[in-house]
Amino acid sequence: MKDSNFLKENNGRHMWHPMTSPKDSHDNPPKIITGAAGVSVTDIDGHSVVDAVGGLWNVNLGYSCQPVKDAIAKQLDALPYYSTFRGTTNDAAIELSYELANFFEPDGLSRSFFTSGGSDSVETALRLARQYHKLRGEAGRTKFLSLKKGYHGTHIGGASVNGNSNFRTAYEPLLPGCYHIPAPYTYRNPFNETDPERLAHLCVQALEDEIAFQGAGTIAAMIMEPILGAGGVIPPHKSFAPMVQEICNKNGILLITDEVITAYGRTGAWSGARLWGIKPDMMATAKAISNGYFPFGAVMLGDRMVEVFENNPSAKIAHGYTYSGHPVGAAAALACLAETKRLNVVENAAARGTQLFEGCKSLMEKYDIIGDVRGGHGLMTAIEMVSDRATKKPIDADTAAIVFEGTYAAGAMVRVSGPNLILSPPLVLTEQDTNTILTALDAGFAQV
């Protein structure tokens, strides 16, 4: 291991980082994280902070989850890798598919397709949606619908259904046939509607209008996050998702829930679909499936997919990844799922999520820089920062950086994405950990 002087000297020099520019990494070298324990991370200078980002929405069980670490080590000794392409498989992947079928049974999902992560899971779901309709004799169903502000990963397919221009414009032209519906985002929407229920109905009307315009017979699937995450933690009114499902069912359109963030307990329910009482045709999952300890994902498949693909000699899935069903990842996911259920993390996610949400709303009363606070469903909270509350003008990057640095110095790692300060801590957070985050945020906002 190189010493700290070497690491600091080379920080930002040779590695291009996701979601920023090489120049920014050079001008503003990233925090060098060298250790972690519990729900805290430690940087190269020995400064420890509560990780209010939870890695990247994925370290639900914290950094000291020994059962997952032990499962990885044991599997490395037994079988470090083998392919699950046609003709071979492995015991860990078989067992995991069984456990996931039981876990997602209330969501109406019983089959797994394993991937290397969230973007892969979204790509898989989009591909299988098109193939589903071809197998049913409706080859014209190739288009996709999604929500503005939604985030669906970084592959070409995922970027195409993404609803945020930040992830699109540099890489266009993208996949044709992707159309976006206004998100049920009460703080900013084209209807100037602040009532969540009325806004949900307006967005659903826009969905129906787009389907009528495109022609239902041309649309393969609607993909959406049950709660929009990276776009700024945007929870819809409880009526929204059931209305979307009803419209999709009526028009023969598959519904895909992107639960790379919301599955496995983060919302205070075991899945976002369960939170809203819907049953999607496919669910893209990843992140917390292995607690971030191994890159792994799973697309869960429902009855419609099973009926069309199984016992059908024409239904060859000409898609997959070298690491689909990786035995080490599957072993990690098995241990993670068992520990997630044993700890019943949904209860703590709900309790600590309420504490964090209410604490952030109290900060809003204290600081004019806070324009909106969103959350209230588990450990997903966002603070939208503005330079002017009356006009809702977004905060500038330099001021946002001051808030970030002040919060970090005071004891919490947070994530700033545009004007949004996003909080997604581990689901094993304690009441004291939550207080530490809120105190650190108070200190950060006091810097501006």
Secondary structure, DSSP 8 states (H G I E B T S, - for coil): ---HHHHHHHTTTS---TTS-HHHHHHS----EEEEETTEEEETTS-EEEETTHHHHT-TT-S--HHHHHHHHHHHHH-S----STT---HHHHHHHHHHHHHTGGGTEEEEEEESSHHHHHHHHHHHHHHHHHHTT-TT--EEEEETT----SSHHHHHH---GGGTGGG-S--SSEEEE----TTS-TT----HHHHHHHHHHHHHHHHHHH-GGGEEEEEE-SSB-TTT-B---TTHHHHHHHHHHHTT-EEEEE-TTTTTTTTSSSSHHHHHT---SEEEE-GGGGTTSS--EEEEEEHHHHHHHTT-TT-------TTTT-HHHHHHHHHHHHHHHHHTHHHHHHHHHHHHHHHHHHHHHH-TTEEEEE--SSS-EEEEEEEETTTTEE--HHHHHHHHHHHHHTTEE-EEETTEEEE---TT--HHHHHHHHHHHHHHHTT-
